[in-house]
Amino acid sequence: MRFSDKTKDTILLFLLTGLFLGVSFYFMLKKETLWFFVLPLLLIVFYYYIVSLDKVLLFITFFTPLAINIHDANIGAALSVPSEPLMFGVVIVFLGKLILERNYERKVATHPLSYLIYFSLLWMLVTSFTSQLPVVSFKHLLSRIWFVVPFYFVAVPMFRKKKNIHWFLWLYMISLSGVIVYTLIRHAAHGFDEASGHWVMSPFYNDHTAYGAAIALFLPVLAGYLVYPGLSLTKKVMVFPFFVLYTVAVILSYTRAAWLGLGVAVVVLLLVLLRIRFRWVLFSVVVLAGLGFLFYQPILNKMEKNRQHSSVTIEQHVQSITNITSNASNLERVNRWASALRMFKQRPFFGWGPGTYQFVYAPFQLARERTVISTNLGDRGNAHSEYLGPLSEEGVLGLLAVLAIFGYSVYLGLRLYHRSKEKELRLMSLVITLGLITYYVHGFLNNFLSTDKLSVPVWGFMAILVALDVYHTRGKEEMNN
């Protein structure tokens, strides 16, 4: 009997399916393991690694807010599953294709922001060699690479298509919405009190500060979609519940740094709408920073008189930001910052090595600055600053690299807003910039770019701005819808 090719394919499919099910049930019944059932998913992911990294990137984006942090004491490392292993796979495939094909978008590779990122990674490599703990530093550098390569260098060409920008934003926001609902349900069981608000988002977020930072980052985006050009009224009505959910969530997160970031973003928005030139804004920031330096002692004395603790009352909770007399959280931040500055003074150029702060800062603490939550074990976080952390770990050039990347991304976003004639592009560049500003302000009080939860959106937002610049406003290539 002769079979057609189609019939042969059908028979082969049934045979392979039967073989797979047979082996899977063998492992389930005899070996008491279910891992073999995951094989089809792994094969699908592997297929898209080869044919379409874009889809893998969007897959990672969706699962990042849902990822669980797993710490392995045997190797002394923590891994966010499934996002970080998938990112590492993207890095391997991207670099492999780059070596074999030697074909990457020149406009992206030579963009000013790309050059700043090159310098940052290069300096991290240099300071890893001079590090106090080279193994720790090279692990830190590797983790930075598997954040930056997928969500900047792979993402920028992906964002040539506007629909991919929207997919990226909504996949993260929908997934984070699930975490928010989960958190609010748990929080409600404790009467939405401030104490439980610090941990009810676990295991998805380690604490309320990272959770609040992520929500604040996307609130300007949701606000933008409420007035997005060309979006139907029906879709805008569908966006509104998300905006309300995020607003309630950021309030109940009790994350003062997130509130502060949103406040600064609102001020920047008003300055933009009032058409105040960027150089005047920059001049004002420099003047305020200079005044803060000149009148540092009177400001410190004023802060020392503030004894307002964290509170369920928003007004009192905001006031507690400047309490450095009796608020343990604030006092510990001052302790970490002072330790970072002492570390910098001892090694001002190369620093102590990327990622080493938490392991080497203990001897730099002063007895009078220690708090009830201080530790010598390096097990309670880092420098609590996206700026002082690199300063202590990578020296003055490490800080300058961070400032250059953050500062240029804001400049790029505002330039796109002012120069573009397309309403959709103007609004997108503005809300993305405002989102980044919320995190850059948050970065004065906490640092989360060593985690997938914030690295994915922050580097992704920068990639969106570069894509808008490279593929649209320069007039060389129109973005595809």
The 8 nearest C-alpha neighbors of each residue, nearest first, counted from 0:
[[1, 2, 3, 7, 6, 4, 10, 5],
 [0, 2, 3, 7, 4, 6, 5, 10],
 [3, 1, 6, 7, 4, 0, 5, 8],
 [2, 4, 6, 5, 7, 1, 8, 9],
 [5, 3, 7, 6, 8, 2, 9, 1],
 [4, 6, 8, 3, 7, 9, 2, 10],
 [5, 7, 9, 3, 8, 4, 2, 10],
 [8, 6, 4, 10, 5, 9, 11, 2],
 [7, 9, 11, 5, 6, 10, 12, 4],
 [8, 10, 6, 12, 7, 11, 5, 13],
 [11, 9, 7, 13, 12, 8, 14, 6],
 [12, 10, 14, 8, 9, 13, 7, 15],
 [11, 13, 9, 15, 10, 14, 16, 8],
 [14, 12, 16, 10, 11, 15, 17, 9],
 [15, 13, 11, 17, 16, 12, 18, 10],
 [14, 16, 18, 12, 17, 13, 19, 11],
 [17, 15, 13, 19, 18, 14, 12, 20],
 [16, 18, 14, 20, 15, 19, 13, 21],
 [19, 17, 15, 21, 16, 20, 14, 22],
 [18, 20, 16, 22, 21, 17, 23, 15],
 [21, 19, 23, 17, 18, 22, 24, 16],
 [20, 22, 18, 24, 19, 23, 17, 25],
 [21, 23, 25, 19, 20, 24, 18, 26],
 [22, 24, 20, 26, 25, 21, 35, 19],
 [25, 23, 27, 21, 26, 22, 28, 20],
 [26, 24, 22, 28, 23, 27, 29, 21],
 [27, 25, 30, 23, 24, 29, 28, 32],
 [26, 28, 31, 24, 32, 25, 33, 30],
 [29, 27, 25, 31, 26, 24, 30, 32],
 [30, 28, 26, 25, 31, 27, 24, 32],
 [29, 31, 26, 32, 27, 28, 25, 33],
 [32, 30, 27, 28, 29, 26, 33, 25],
 [33, 31, 27, 30, 26, 34, 35, 28],
 [32, 34, 27, 35, 36, 26, 31, 23],
 [33, 35, 36, 37, 32, 38, 26, 23],
 [36, 34, 37, 38, 23, 33, 26, 32],
 [37, 35, 34, 38, 33, 23, 39, 40],
 [36, 38, 35, 34, 40, 39, 41, 33],
 [37, 39, 41, 35, 40, 36, 42, 34],
 [40, 38, 42, 41, 37, 43, 36, 35],
 [41, 39, 43, 42, 38, 37, 44, 36],
 [42, 40, 38, 44, 39, 43, 45, 37],
 [43, 41, 45, 39, 40, 44, 46, 38],
 [42, 44, 46, 40, 45, 41, 39, 47],
 [43, 45, 41, 47, 46, 42, 40, 48],
 [46, 44, 42, 48, 43, 47, 41, 49],
 [47, 45, 43, 49, 44, 48, 42, 50],
 [46, 48, 51, 50, 49, 44, 45, 52],
 [49, 47, 45, 52, 46, 51, 50, 44],
 [48, 50, 47, 46, 51, 45, 52, 92],
 [49, 51, 47, 48, 46, 52, 45, 53],
 [52, 50, 47, 53, 54, 48, 49, 55],
 [53, 51, 55, 48, 54, 56, 47, 50],
 [54, 52, 56, 51, 55, 157, 57, 154],
 [53, 55, 57, 56, 52, 51, 58, 47],
 [56, 54, 58, 52, 57, 53, 59, 47],
 [55, 57, 59, 53, 54, 58, 52, 60],
 [56, 58, 60, 54, 59, 55, 167, 61],
 [57, 59, 55, 56, 61, 60, 54, 62],
 [60, 58, 56, 62, 57, 61, 82, 63],
 [61, 59, 57, 63, 58, 62, 171, 56],
 [60, 62, 170, 171, 58, 59, 63, 174],
 [61, 63, 65, 59, 60, 64, 66, 82],
 [62, 64, 66, 65, 60, 82, 61, 59],
 [65, 63, 175, 66, 62, 452, 174, 203],
 [66, 64, 62, 63, 203, 67, 174, 178],
 [65, 67, 63, 80, 64, 79, 62, 81],
 [68, 66, 80, 79, 203, 202, 69, 65],
 [67, 69, 79, 78, 80, 70, 77, 66],
 [70, 68, 78, 77, 79, 67, 71, 80],
 [69, 71, 77, 76, 72, 78, 68, 75],
 [70, 72, 73, 76, 74, 75, 77, 69],
 [71, 73, 75, 74, 70, 76, 77, 69],
 [74, 72, 71, 75, 76, 70, 77, 69],
 [73, 75, 76, 72, 71, 77, 70, 78],
 [76, 74, 72, 73, 71, 77, 70, 135],
 [77, 75, 74, 71, 70, 78, 72, 73],
 [76, 78, 70, 69, 71, 68, 79, 75],
 [79, 77, 69, 68, 80, 70, 83, 76],
 [78, 80, 68, 67, 83, 66, 82, 69],
 [81, 79, 82, 66, 67, 83, 78, 68],
 [80, 82, 66, 83, 84, 79, 85, 62],
 [83, 81, 80, 85, 59, 63, 84, 79],
 [82, 84, 86, 85, 79, 81, 80, 87],
 [85, 83, 87, 86, 82, 81, 88, 80],
 [84, 86, 88, 82, 83, 87, 89, 81],
 [87, 85, 83, 89, 88, 84, 145, 82],
 [86, 88, 90, 84, 89, 85, 145, 83],
 [87, 89, 85, 91, 86, 90, 92, 84],
 [90, 88, 86, 92, 87, 91, 93, 149],
 [89, 91, 87, 93, 88, 92, 94, 145],
 [92, 90, 88, 94, 89, 93, 95, 87],
 [91, 93, 95, 89, 94, 90, 96, 88],
 [94, 92, 90, 96, 95, 91, 89, 97],
 [95, 93, 97, 91, 96, 92, 90, 98],
 [96, 94, 92, 98, 97, 93, 91, 99],
 [97, 95, 99, 93, 94, 98, 100, 92],
 [96, 98, 101, 94, 95, 100, 99, 93],
 [97, 99, 95, 101, 96, 100, 94, 102],
 [100, 98, 96, 97, 101, 95, 102, 94],
 [99, 101, 102, 97, 96, 98, 95, 103],
 [102, 100, 97, 98, 99, 103, 96, 95],
 [101, 103, 100, 97, 104, 96, 105, 98],
 [104, 102, 105, 101, 97, 108, 107, 100],
 [103, 105, 107, 106, 108, 102, 156, 109],
 [106, 104, 108, 107, 109, 103, 110, 102],
 [107, 105, 104, 109, 108, 110, 469, 470],
 [106, 108, 110, 105, 104, 109, 113, 469],
 [107, 109, 105, 106, 110, 113, 104, 103],
 [110, 108, 106, 107, 105, 111, 113, 114],
 [109, 111, 113, 107, 112, 108, 106, 114],
 [112, 110, 114, 113, 109, 115, 407, 108],
 [113, 111, 115, 114, 110, 116, 404, 407],
 [112, 114, 116, 110, 111, 115, 108, 117],
 [115, 113, 117, 111, 116, 112, 118, 110],
 [114, 116, 112, 118, 113, 117, 404, 119],
 [115, 117, 119, 113, 118, 114, 120, 112],
 [118, 116, 114, 120, 115, 119, 121, 113],
 [117, 119, 121, 115, 116, 120, 122, 114],
 [118, 120, 116, 122, 400, 117, 121, 123],
 [121, 119, 123, 117, 122, 118, 116, 124],
 [122, 120, 118, 124, 123, 119, 117, 125],
 [123, 121, 125, 124, 119, 120, 118, 126],
 [122, 124, 120, 126, 121, 125, 127, 119],
 [123, 125, 121, 127, 122, 126, 120, 128],
 [126, 124, 122, 127, 128, 123, 121, 129],
 [125, 127, 129, 123, 128, 352, 124, 349],
 [128, 126, 130, 124, 136, 125, 352, 129],
 [127, 129, 126, 125, 130, 133, 124, 352],
 [130, 128, 126, 127, 131, 125, 352, 349],
 [131, 129, 352, 127, 133, 132, 351, 128],
 [130, 132, 351, 352, 133, 129, 355, 359],
 [131, 133, 130, 135, 134, 136, 355, 352],
 [134, 132, 136, 130, 135, 127, 137, 131],
 [135, 133, 137, 136, 132, 138, 127, 139],
 [134, 136, 138, 133, 132, 137, 139, 354],
 [137, 135, 353, 139, 133, 127, 138, 354],
 [136, 138, 140, 139, 134, 135, 127, 141],
 [139, 137, 141, 135, 136, 140, 134, 142],
 [140, 138, 136, 142, 137, 141, 354, 135],
 [141, 139, 137, 143, 142, 138, 136, 144],
 [142, 140, 144, 138, 143, 139, 137, 145],
 [141, 143, 139, 145, 144, 140, 138, 146],
 [144, 142, 140, 146, 141, 145, 147, 139],
 [145, 143, 141, 147, 146, 142, 148, 140],
 [144, 146, 142, 87, 143, 148, 86, 147],
 [145, 147, 143, 144, 148, 149, 150, 454],
 [148, 146, 144, 151, 150, 149, 145, 143],
 [147, 149, 152, 151, 145, 144, 150, 146],
 [150, 148, 153, 147, 151, 152, 146, 154],
 [151, 149, 154, 459, 147, 458, 148, 153],
 [150, 152, 154, 462, 147, 148, 153, 458],
 [151, 153, 148, 154, 155, 149, 150, 147],
 [154, 152, 149, 151, 155, 150, 148, 156],
 [153, 155, 157, 150, 151, 152, 156, 158],
 [154, 156, 462, 158, 466, 157, 151, 152],
 [157, 155, 159, 158, 154, 153, 466, 104],
 [156, 158, 154, 155, 159, 53, 160, 153],
 [159, 157, 160, 155, 156, 164, 163, 466],
 [160, 158, 156, 157, 478, 466, 470, 161],
 [161, 159, 479, 158, 162, 163, 478, 480],
 [162, 160, 164, 163, 480, 158, 479, 159],
 [161, 163, 165, 164, 160, 480, 166, 158],
 [164, 162, 166, 165, 161, 160, 158, 167],
 [165, 163, 167, 161, 162, 166, 158, 168],
 [164, 166, 162, 168, 163, 167, 169, 161],
 [167, 165, 163, 169, 164, 168, 170, 162],
 [168, 166, 164, 165, 170, 169, 163, 57],
 [169, 167, 165, 166, 171, 170, 172, 164],
 [168, 170, 172, 166, 171, 167, 173, 165],
 [171, 169, 61, 173, 167, 172, 168, 166],
 [170, 172, 61, 174, 169, 168, 173, 60],
 [173, 171, 169, 175, 174, 170, 176, 168],
 [174, 172, 176, 170, 175, 171, 169, 177],
 [173, 175, 171, 177, 176, 172, 61, 64],
 [176, 174, 178, 172, 177, 173, 64, 171],
 [177, 175, 179, 173, 174, 178, 172, 180],
 [176, 178, 180, 174, 175, 179, 181, 173],
 [177, 179, 175, 181, 176, 180, 182, 174],
 [178, 180, 176, 182, 177, 181, 183, 175],
 [179, 181, 183, 177, 182, 178, 184, 176],
 [180, 182, 178, 184, 179, 183, 177, 185],
 [183, 181, 200, 179, 185, 180, 184, 199],
 [182, 184, 186, 180, 185, 181, 187, 179],
 [183, 185, 187, 181, 186, 182, 180, 188],
 [186, 184, 182, 188, 183, 187, 199, 181],
 [185, 187, 183, 191, 189, 188, 184, 182],
 [188, 186, 190, 191, 184, 189, 185, 183],
 [187, 189, 185, 186, 190, 184, 191, 183],
 [190, 188, 187, 186, 191, 192, 195, 185],
 [189, 191, 187, 192, 188, 186, 195, 193],
 [192, 190, 186, 187, 189, 193, 196, 251],
 [191, 193, 190, 194, 195, 189, 196, 311],
 [192, 194, 196, 311, 195, 253, 191, 310],
 [195, 193, 196, 192, 197, 198, 191, 311],
 [196, 194, 197, 193, 198, 192, 199, 186],
 [195, 197, 193, 194, 198, 199, 252, 192],
 [196, 198, 207, 195, 206, 194, 199, 193],
 [197, 199, 206, 200, 196, 201, 195, 207],
 [200, 198, 201, 182, 196, 185, 186, 195],
 [201, 199, 182, 198, 204, 203, 202, 206],
 [202, 200, 203, 204, 199, 205, 198, 206],
 [201, 203, 204, 67, 200, 205, 68, 199],
 [202, 204, 201, 67, 65, 200, 66, 64],
 [205, 203, 201, 206, 202, 200, 210, 209],
 [204, 206, 201, 202, 203, 207, 209, 198],
 [207, 205, 198, 204, 208, 197, 209, 210],
 [206, 208, 197, 210, 209, 252, 211, 198],
 [209, 207, 211, 210, 254, 206, 212, 257],
 [210, 208, 212, 211, 207, 206, 213, 204],
 [209, 211, 207, 213, 208, 212, 204, 214],
 [212, 210, 208, 214, 213, 209, 249, 254],
 [211, 213, 209, 215, 257, 210, 214, 208],
 [214, 212, 216, 210, 211, 215, 209, 453],
 [213, 215, 211, 216, 217, 212, 249, 218],
 [216, 214, 212, 218, 217, 213, 257, 211],
 [215, 217, 434, 213, 214, 218, 437, 212],
 [216, 218, 220, 215, 214, 219, 434, 221],
 [217, 219, 221, 215, 220, 216, 222, 214],
 [220, 218, 222, 430, 221, 217, 434, 223],
 [221, 219, 223, 217, 430, 218, 222, 224],
 [222, 220, 224, 218, 223, 219, 242, 217],
 [221, 223, 219, 225, 220, 224, 218, 242],
 [224, 222, 220, 221, 225, 226, 227, 219],
 [223, 225, 227, 221, 226, 222, 220, 235],
 [226, 224, 235, 222, 223, 227, 238, 221],
 [227, 225, 224, 223, 228, 222, 235, 230],
 [226, 228, 224, 230, 223, 225, 229, 423],
 [229, 227, 230, 423, 226, 422, 426, 224],
 [228, 230, 231, 227, 423, 226, 232, 422],
 [231, 229, 228, 227, 234, 232, 235, 226],
 [232, 230, 234, 233, 229, 235, 228, 236],
 [231, 233, 235, 234, 236, 230, 237, 225],
 [234, 232, 236, 231, 235, 237, 230, 238],
 [233, 235, 237, 236, 231, 232, 238, 230],
 [234, 236, 238, 232, 225, 237, 233, 231],
 [235, 237, 233, 239, 234, 238, 232, 240],
 [236, 238, 234, 235, 239, 233, 240, 241],
 [239, 237, 235, 236, 241, 240, 234, 242],
 [238, 240, 242, 236, 241, 237, 243, 235],
 [241, 239, 243, 242, 238, 244, 237, 236],
 [242, 240, 244, 239, 238, 243, 245, 221],
 [241, 243, 239, 245, 240, 244, 221, 246],
 [244, 242, 246, 240, 241, 245, 247, 239],
 [245, 243, 241, 247, 242, 246, 240, 248],
 [246, 244, 248, 242, 247, 243, 249, 241],
 [247, 245, 243, 249, 248, 244, 242, 250],
 [246, 248, 250, 244, 245, 249, 243, 251],
 [247, 249, 245, 251, 250, 246, 252, 244],
 [248, 250, 252, 246, 251, 211, 247, 245],
 [251, 249, 247, 248, 252, 253, 246, 254],
 [250, 252, 248, 253, 249, 247, 196, 191],
 [251, 253, 249, 254, 250, 211, 207, 196],
 [254, 252, 251, 250, 255, 193, 196, 249],
 [255, 253, 252, 257, 208, 256, 211, 207],
 [254, 256, 258, 257, 253, 259, 317, 320],
 [255, 257, 259, 441, 258, 254, 260, 444],
 [258, 256, 260, 212, 259, 254, 255, 211],
 [259, 257, 255, 261, 260, 256, 262, 254],
 [258, 260, 256, 262, 257, 261, 255, 263],
 [261, 259, 437, 257, 440, 263, 262, 258],
 [260, 262, 264, 258, 437, 259, 263, 265],
 [263, 261, 259, 265, 260, 264, 258, 266],
 [262, 264, 266, 260, 265, 261, 267, 259],
 [263, 265, 261, 267, 433, 262, 266, 437],
 [266, 264, 268, 262, 263, 267, 261, 269],
 [267, 265, 263, 269, 268, 264, 270, 262],
 [268, 266, 270, 264, 269, 265, 271, 263],
 [267, 269, 265, 271, 266, 270, 264, 272],
 [270, 268, 272, 266, 271, 267, 273, 265],
 [271, 269, 267, 273, 268, 275, 272, 274],
 [270, 272, 274, 268, 273, 269, 275, 267],
 [273, 271, 269, 274, 270, 268, 275, 267],
 [272, 274, 270, 271, 275, 269, 268, 276],
 [275, 273, 271, 272, 276, 270, 269, 277],
 [276, 274, 270, 273, 271, 277, 279, 280],
 [277, 275, 278, 279, 274, 280, 271, 270],
 [276, 278, 280, 279, 281, 275, 413, 410],
 [279, 277, 281, 280, 276, 282, 283, 275],
 [280, 278, 282, 281, 277, 276, 283, 275],
 [279, 281, 277, 283, 278, 282, 284, 276],
 [280, 282, 278, 284, 279, 283, 277, 285],
 [281, 283, 279, 285, 280, 284, 278, 286],
 [284, 282, 286, 280, 281, 285, 287, 279],
 [285, 283, 281, 287, 286, 282, 288, 280],
 [284, 286, 288, 282, 283, 287, 289, 281],
 [287, 285, 289, 283, 288, 284, 290, 282],
 [288, 286, 290, 284, 289, 285, 291, 283],
 [287, 289, 291, 285, 286, 290, 284, 292],
 [290, 288, 286, 292, 291, 287, 285, 293],
 [291, 289, 293, 287, 292, 288, 294, 286],
 [290, 292, 288, 294, 289, 295, 293, 287],
 [291, 293, 295, 289, 290, 294, 288, 287],
 [294, 292, 290, 291, 295, 289, 296, 288],
 [295, 293, 291, 292, 296, 297, 290, 298],
 [294, 296, 292, 298, 291, 293, 297, 299],
 [295, 297, 299, 298, 294, 300, 293, 292],
 [298, 296, 300, 299, 294, 295, 301, 302],
 [299, 297, 301, 295, 296, 300, 302, 294],
 [298, 300, 296, 302, 301, 297, 295, 303],
 [299, 301, 297, 303, 298, 302, 296, 304],
 [302, 300, 298, 304, 299, 303, 297, 305],
 [301, 303, 299, 305, 304, 300, 321, 322],
 [302, 304, 300, 324, 301, 305, 323, 299],
 [305, 303, 302, 301, 306, 300, 324, 322],
 [304, 306, 322, 302, 303, 307, 321, 324],
 [307, 305, 322, 325, 324, 304, 308, 326],
 [306, 308, 319, 305, 322, 318, 315, 309],
 [309, 307, 319, 326, 310, 306, 316, 322],
 [310, 308, 316, 319, 307, 315, 311, 326],
 [309, 311, 316, 312, 315, 308, 193, 313],
 [310, 312, 193, 313, 192, 316, 309, 315],
 [311, 313, 310, 315, 314, 316, 309, 317],
 [312, 314, 316, 315, 317, 311, 310, 250],
 [313, 315, 317, 316, 312, 318, 310, 311],
 [316, 314, 318, 317, 312, 313, 310, 319],
 [315, 317, 309, 310, 313, 319, 318, 314],
 [318, 316, 314, 319, 315, 320, 313, 255],
 [317, 319, 315, 320, 316, 314, 307, 321],
 [318, 320, 307, 322, 316, 308, 317, 321],
 [321, 319, 318, 317, 322, 255, 316, 329],
 [320, 322, 319, 302, 323, 318, 305, 329],
 [323, 321, 305, 319, 306, 324, 320, 302],
 [324, 322, 330, 303, 329, 326, 321, 325],
 [323, 325, 303, 322, 306, 326, 305, 330],
 [324, 326, 306, 327, 323, 322, 330, 308],
 [325, 327, 329, 328, 308, 322, 323, 330],
 [328, 326, 330, 329, 331, 325, 370, 371],
 [329, 327, 331, 330, 326, 332, 372, 323],
 [330, 328, 332, 331, 326, 327, 323, 333],
 [329, 331, 327, 333, 323, 332, 328, 326],
 [332, 330, 334, 328, 333, 329, 327, 370],
 [331, 333, 335, 329, 334, 330, 336, 328],
 [332, 334, 336, 330, 331, 335, 337, 329],
 [333, 335, 331, 337, 332, 336, 368, 338],
 [336, 334, 332, 338, 382, 333, 337, 331],
 [337, 335, 339, 333, 338, 334, 332, 382],
 [336, 338, 340, 334, 339, 335, 333, 341],
 [337, 339, 335, 363, 341, 336, 340, 364],
 [340, 338, 336, 342, 391, 337, 341, 335],
 [339, 341, 343, 337, 342, 338, 344, 336],
 [342, 340, 344, 338, 343, 339, 337, 345],
 [341, 343, 339, 345, 340, 344, 391, 338],
 [344, 342, 391, 347, 340, 346, 341, 345],
 [345, 343, 341, 347, 342, 346, 340, 391],
 [344, 346, 342, 343, 347, 341, 350, 340],
 [347, 345, 350, 343, 344, 348, 349, 342],
 [348, 346, 343, 394, 344, 350, 345, 395],
 [347, 349, 394, 395, 350, 346, 396, 393],
 [350, 348, 394, 393, 126, 346, 347, 351],
 [351, 349, 394, 393, 392, 346, 391, 352],
 [350, 352, 392, 130, 131, 391, 393, 355],
 [351, 353, 130, 392, 126, 127, 355, 350],
 [354, 352, 136, 392, 355, 393, 139, 127],
 [353, 355, 136, 139, 356, 135, 352, 392],
 [354, 356, 358, 353, 352, 357, 359, 135],
 [357, 355, 358, 359, 360, 354, 381, 392],
 [356, 358, 377, 381, 355, 359, 360, 380],
 [357, 359, 377, 355, 356, 360, 376, 361],
 [358, 360, 356, 361, 357, 355, 362, 377],
 [359, 361, 363, 356, 362, 357, 358, 338],
 [360, 362, 375, 363, 364, 359, 374, 358],
 [363, 361, 364, 360, 359, 375, 365, 338],
 [364, 362, 338, 360, 361, 365, 341, 342],
 [365, 363, 362, 338, 361, 366, 369, 334],
 [364, 366, 368, 367, 369, 363, 334, 362],
 [365, 367, 369, 368, 364, 370, 363, 334],
 [366, 368, 365, 369, 370, 364, 334, 330],
 [369, 367, 365, 366, 334, 370, 364, 330],
 [368, 370, 366, 373, 367, 334, 365, 364],
 [371, 369, 373, 372, 331, 327, 368, 330],
 [370, 372, 373, 327, 369, 331, 374, 328],
 [373, 371, 370, 374, 331, 327, 369, 328],
 [374, 372, 370, 371, 369, 331, 375, 379],
 [375, 373, 376, 372, 377, 379, 361, 378],
 [376, 374, 361, 377, 373, 362, 378, 360],
 [375, 377, 378, 374, 358, 361, 379, 357],
 [378, 376, 357, 358, 375, 379, 374, 380],
 [377, 379, 376, 380, 357, 374, 375, 358],
 [380, 378, 377, 381, 374, 357, 376, 373],
 [379, 381, 378, 357, 377, 382, 383, 356],
 [380, 382, 357, 383, 356, 379, 388, 335],
 [381, 383, 388, 335, 384, 336, 339, 387],
 [384, 382, 445, 446, 444, 381, 332, 335],
 [385, 383, 445, 443, 446, 386, 444, 387],
 [384, 386, 446, 442, 388, 387, 443, 445],
 [385, 387, 384, 388, 389, 398, 390, 443],
 [388, 386, 390, 384, 389, 391, 385, 339],
 [387, 389, 382, 390, 391, 386, 384, 385],
 [390, 388, 392, 393, 397, 398, 391, 387],
 [391, 389, 394, 387, 398, 388, 395, 393],
 [390, 392, 343, 339, 350, 388, 389, 342],
 [391, 393, 350, 352, 351, 389, 353, 390],
 [394, 392, 350, 397, 389, 349, 390, 352],
 [395, 393, 350, 348, 390, 349, 347, 397],
 [394, 396, 398, 397, 390, 348, 347, 399],
 [397, 395, 399, 398, 394, 400, 393, 348],
 [398, 396, 393, 400, 389, 394, 395, 399],
 [397, 399, 390, 401, 395, 389, 396, 400],
 [398, 400, 396, 402, 401, 397, 403, 395],
 [401, 399, 403, 397, 398, 119, 402, 396],
 [402, 400, 398, 404, 403, 399, 405, 397],
 [401, 403, 399, 405, 400, 404, 406, 398],
 [402, 404, 400, 406, 401, 405, 407, 399],
 [405, 403, 401, 407, 402, 406, 115, 408],
 [404, 406, 402, 408, 403, 407, 401, 409],
 [407, 405, 403, 409, 408, 404, 402, 410],
 [406, 408, 410, 404, 409, 405, 403, 411],
 [407, 409, 411, 405, 410, 406, 404, 412],
 [410, 408, 412, 406, 407, 411, 432, 413],
 [409, 411, 407, 413, 408, 412, 414, 406],
 [412, 410, 408, 414, 409, 413, 407, 415],
 [411, 413, 409, 415, 428, 432, 414, 410],
 [412, 414, 416, 410, 415, 411, 409, 417],
 [415, 413, 411, 417, 416, 412, 418, 410],
 [416, 414, 412, 418, 413, 417, 419, 411],
 [415, 417, 425, 413, 414, 418, 419, 428],
 [418, 416, 414, 415, 419, 413, 425, 420],
 [419, 417, 415, 416, 414, 420, 472, 425],
 [418, 420, 421, 415, 416, 417, 425, 472],
 [419, 421, 422, 418, 425, 424, 417, 416],
 [420, 422, 424, 423, 419, 425, 426, 416],
 [423, 421, 425, 424, 426, 420, 228, 419],
 [422, 424, 426, 425, 421, 228, 427, 227],
 [423, 425, 427, 421, 422, 426, 428, 419],
 [426, 424, 416, 422, 428, 423, 427, 419],
 [425, 427, 429, 423, 424, 428, 422, 430],
 [428, 426, 424, 429, 430, 425, 431, 423],
 [427, 429, 431, 412, 425, 426, 430, 416],
 [430, 428, 426, 432, 427, 431, 416, 425],
 [431, 429, 433, 220, 219, 432, 427, 428],
 [430, 432, 434, 428, 433, 429, 427, 460],
 [433, 431, 435, 429, 434, 412, 430, 409],
 [432, 434, 436, 430, 264, 435, 431, 429],
 [433, 435, 216, 431, 437, 432, 436, 219],
 [436, 434, 432, 438, 433, 437, 439, 431],
 [435, 437, 439, 433, 438, 434, 264, 440],
 [438, 436, 260, 434, 261, 435, 440, 439],
 [437, 439, 441, 435, 436, 440, 442, 216],
 [438, 440, 442, 436, 441, 437, 435, 405],
 [441, 439, 260, 442, 438, 437, 443, 436],
 [440, 442, 438, 256, 439, 443, 260, 444],
 [441, 443, 385, 439, 445, 440, 444, 384],
 [442, 444, 384, 441, 440, 445, 385, 386],
 [445, 443, 384, 442, 383, 441, 256, 446],
 [446, 444, 383, 384, 442, 443, 441, 385],
 [447, 445, 385, 384, 442, 383, 448, 444],
 [446, 448, 449, 450, 453, 445, 209, 454],
 [449, 447, 454, 450, 453, 446, 451, 385],
 [448, 450, 447, 143, 451, 454, 142, 446],
 [451, 449, 448, 447, 452, 454, 453, 79],
 [450, 452, 454, 453, 455, 63, 449, 83],
 [453, 451, 450, 454, 64, 63, 455, 213],
 [454, 452, 455, 451, 456, 448, 457, 447],
 [455, 453, 448, 451, 457, 456, 458, 452],
 [454, 456, 453, 451, 458, 457, 459, 150],
 [457, 455, 459, 453, 454, 458, 460, 452],
 [458, 456, 454, 460, 459, 455, 453, 461],
 [459, 457, 461, 460, 150, 456, 151, 455],
 [458, 460, 456, 462, 150, 457, 461, 455],
 [461, 459, 463, 457, 462, 458, 456, 431],
 [462, 460, 458, 464, 463, 459, 465, 408],
 [461, 463, 155, 459, 151, 465, 460, 464],
 [464, 462, 466, 460, 461, 465, 467, 459],
 [465, 463, 467, 461, 466, 462, 412, 468],
 [464, 466, 468, 462, 467, 463, 469, 461],
 [467, 465, 463, 469, 155, 468, 464, 470],
 [468, 466, 464, 465, 471, 470, 469, 463],
 [467, 469, 465, 472, 466, 471, 470, 464],
 [470, 468, 466, 467, 471, 465, 473, 106],
 [471, 469, 476, 466, 467, 478, 468, 477],
 [470, 472, 477, 467, 474, 473, 468, 478],
 [473, 471, 468, 474, 419, 467, 470, 469],
 [474, 472, 475, 471, 469, 468, 470, 476],
 [473, 475, 472, 471, 476, 477, 470, 469],
 [476, 474, 473, 470, 477, 471, 469, 472],
 [475, 477, 470, 474, 471, 478, 473, 469],
 [476, 478, 471, 470, 479, 475, 474, 159],
 [479, 477, 159, 160, 471, 470, 476, 480],
 [478, 480, 160, 161, 477, 159, 162, 476],
 [479, 161, 160, 162, 478, 159, 163, 477]]
